[in-house]
Amino acid sequence: MTDAPTTGTDTAPRVLVADDHPLWLSALERDLVARGVQVVGTAADGPSAVRRTRATTPDVLVLDLNLPGMRGDEVCRALGDLPTRVLILSASGEQQDVLAAIKAGATGYLVKSASPGEILDAVLATARGEAVFTPGLAGLVLGEFRRLGAAEEPAESAPERPIPQLTARETEILRLVATGMTSKEIAAQLVLSHRTVQNHVQNTLGKLHLHNRVELVRFALAHGLEDEDPAAT
């Protein structure tokens, strides 16, 4: 018997799956349901993914990148005003595809060679607001954010205390988020529980009016927080 998934709440995440390959779509839906995830719908093309996501407002949209009608990054932009988090699940691991999806608002990016267990873990982590990437892709995304931040934000423009509304602990965790660390890694480094770190991340998202960890990373990099020493806080 499979244990019910945990997401930091008492209920399993509500998920919509969009993919234009019927066999893959059916298998993924079956695997998620078998592990206790609530699959609220499926879609086989981009326009349908947008319509059904707007109709159901799932916690997570598991989205293929190359859909008929609209690409995955176009779907992300069309859903930018919704609280739904988007996990790209694509056959492509090409740099331009990854960056296009993340810049459009996707929370994470997984290639389809991932195992069913890895996909389930990624869906649950995405529902919690964590950024999930196939190994090797997180560094690519972080490097691009740093490059963009350096081009758009003159160093002298950053104030000494850019986020006074955050507590010292929230700022410390935000700095570690900006380095690409997961909640589990942050918890181990700071000797905190995984749940405590997740709560701090969610509080920070609320205070800064952001939606997910990708946006937190962008915010932190724009304010130069990844260059500061957390031990100095």
Secondary structure, 3 states (H helix, E strand, C coil): CCCCCCCCCCCCCEEEEECCCHHHHHHHHHHHHHCCCEEEEEECCHHHHHHHHHHHCCCEEEECCCCCCCCHHHHHHHCCCCCCEEEEEECCCCHHHHHHHHHHCCCEEEECCCCHHHHHHHHHHHHCCCCCECCCHHHHHHHHHHHHHHHHCCHHHCCCCCCCCCCHHHHHHHHHHCCCCCHHHHHHHHCCCHHHHHHHHHHHHHHHCCCCHHHHHHHHHHCCHHHCCHHHC
